[in-house]
Amino acid sequence: MSYMSLNVVSIQIKKENAEKLTAWVKDFQNICEYGSASNIDIIKNNNREEDAHYIKNEKI
């Protein structure tokens, strides 16, 4: 099975939606439900060591 890793999600914040959108994004369940509705599997990765490895080796 093949997987693609998406590390960035772009969200447009405007003055009229900033407060509601900020609250919505802080609840990880909302993001999972949005992904599910879009046929995207959302996996929360708390492995900071792996993140540091990626930044160190891929972003320099």
URJOQUI-V597376 format. One line per field, one symbol per residue. ss: DSSP state (2 for helix, 1 for strand, 0 for the rest). psi: psi as a letter, one per 40 degrees, with the letter a starting at -180 (. if undefined). burial: + if it has 16 or more other ideal C-beta (glycine too) atoms within 10 Angstrom, else -. Layout:
ss=???
psi=???
burial=???
//
This chain:
ss=000000000000000002222222220222222222200000000002222222222200
psi=iiihhhehhhhhhideedddddddddhddddddddddefhhhhhhegddddddddddde.
burial=------------------------------+-----------------------------
//
